[in-house]
């Protein structure tokens, strides 16, 4: 089963064909759009992928499916980690369904005995996944732990800014956005965004638009609370860099100022 979707995919839930939705909910195909990921039946997916789950676990998963998507993923991952142990992580990580690989992300996030370096090492293959959705689950699943040890997290993520994979470089920025999407804000970075400057500066001329957009969005987040700091930083960057990438980052970072 391929990990990447070649279908165009549906942009509206009403446009998802019944057979496609069934295949998505059984883990037979990958999602092609966010809409499909939100629409599929994760309770059916869990039953299909792990038919031996006890009834109580499936009942808990069914209740989780009534929650928002991140809480849903988090709760299902906790059930799977409890029922399958750490072996369940590798089973989910190797599955063709991007949602199931997303469960692996949150199972790693739920592990209690990992320090930041070990947690990042565990999430690395999923942060570099070919599917856009898995890459988003990867940083969302890591974010609570990273925020709890912010200084350690920034230090541990800094080497990721030098990775050859644009996906890993983007993770370094995206995981700590002050006002990230679908997650709690990071008050420490809203108040003092300069704490993350080592990561931002390392990416301020990144050749990848995928990374550029993340850095620009990071600064756009910060500009909502610290507009002066963002303006000064962009002015400094543009004075010291002739890079088109830097200019693009700064233009997008300042778009709402």
C-alpha angles and dihedrals in degrees: 000000000000120000094212128068119232094180119101090233133205124290094194127045090231089059095059109107115232094241091050092050090050092050091048091049091051094049093244096126137021124248117259097196140026088248091062091048091054094045103050120101107250092186090059089043092055091048091049097047097039107027092170096062110127119251093250092056091049090049090054090049090050090054090047090056089067090065132080117285100263093045088046093053092044094050095046091049090052091052092048093047090051094048101037104026122213091319086070090065093063091044091055094041091057096048123112094229112090089210091057090050086050089058087056089056092054092043088058088048091052095054109111101198102061126103119212097268092048092046092051091047089053094049095043098095090048093046086056094045118140091232119083093217096055091051090056093048089050096062094036090054093049098043100086092053093044091051092051090058099029100160092048091045094053090050093047093047095050094084088053089067088069097050119123090230114085087207093062093044090052091049089059090059102032097051093064103038106147092229102024121180118263093004143084117279119251103238094190091059093042088057098037110018090166088080088078095046094110090063095041094047091050089057100038094108099029111155094219118090088206088063095037091057091052093051091046091050090048090055092043087056091050092047090066089067105019107029094157093055092050093048092050093047094050091047090052093047093050091049092052100038131055090189119132086214091059092048091051093048092050095046091053093042091056097041095113098041 
